[in-house]
Amino acid sequence: MIHRTIGFASLAFACALSLGTTLTVQAQDQSTTTKDQTTTTTTDTQSSDSSNWQAPRGYDLAYPESGTPNMVARQGYAAGFSQGQTDASLGKKFKPAESSAYEHAKIPKGMDKDAFRLQFREAFVKGYTNGFGKV
């Protein structure tokens, strides 16, 4: 029996990106239980301010940045990329719009709700596509 708990790590990563802060998250990726033993694998995820941010594969092509970073695109793309990788590794179908992160992204104070959702969701789908391996 395999359990995957990545949603919190992805959400925490995305929130840290939008706030421009440093955050270390330890997520339980996999726990396998057999009759005689239990094996747990963990992953440390480090996100940091915009100057140290490491773009997931394909981000720079989708959102070339010159000057001020696009924090909404970074947040959406990173969350989508992570979810796409997870879904592909679990053998799920390609359905980026069915992810809870796609639907329930945290909107920063002072930002237009509709503009944020539009930008975030577009970036999420691009990141999900690359993370899933469709590109």
ZIHU-V365634 format. One record per residue. N is the residue number from 0. RES is the residue in one small letter. NEAR is the number of other ideal C-beta (glycine too) atoms within 10 Angstrom. Layout:
N_RES_NEAR, N_RES_NEAR
This chain:
0_m_6, 1_i_9, 2_h_11, 3_r_14, 4_t_11, 5_i_22, 6_g_16, 7_f_11, 8_a_20, 9_s_23, 10_l_18, 11_a_16, 12_f_21, 13_a_24, 14_c_18, 15_a_22, 16_l_25, 17_s_21, 18_l_15, 19_g_15, 20_t_11, 21_t_11, 22_l_14, 23_t_11, 24_v_17, 25_q_10, 26_a_18, 27_q_15, 28_d_17, 29_q_15, 30_s_15, 31_t_12, 32_t_12, 33_t_8, 34_k_4, 35_d_5, 36_q_7, 37_t_8, 38_t_9, 39_t_11, 40_t_9, 41_t_10, 42_t_12, 43_d_9, 44_t_17, 45_q_12, 46_s_23, 47_s_15, 48_d_13, 49_s_13, 50_s_7, 51_n_9, 52_w_18, 53_q_9, 54_a_17, 55_p_20, 56_r_13, 57_g_16, 58_y_22, 59_d_10, 60_l_11, 61_a_17, 62_y_19, 63_p_8, 64_e_14, 65_s_5, 66_g_5, 67_t_7, 68_p_17, 69_n_17, 70_m_17, 71_v_24, 72_a_21, 73_r_24, 74_q_27, 75_g_30, 76_y_29, 77_a_27, 78_a_28, 79_g_30, 80_f_25, 81_s_25, 82_q_25, 83_g_26, 84_q_20, 85_t_20, 86_d_21, 87_a_16, 88_s_15, 89_l_10, 90_g_6, 91_k_13, 92_k_8, 93_f_13, 94_k_11, 95_p_21, 96_a_10, 97_e_12, 98_s_21, 99_s_11, 100_a_23, 101_y_20, 102_e_11, 103_h_9, 104_a_23, 105_k_13, 106_i_16, 107_p_13, 108_k_4, 109_g_5, 110_m_14, 111_d_10, 112_k_8, 113_d_9, 114_a_11, 115_f_18, 116_r_17, 117_l_12, 118_q_19, 119_f_24, 120_r_19, 121_e_17, 122_a_25, 123_f_28, 124_v_18, 125_k_23, 126_g_31, 127_y_29, 128_t_18, 129_n_21, 130_g_26, 131_f_22, 132_g_12, 133_k_11, 134_v_11
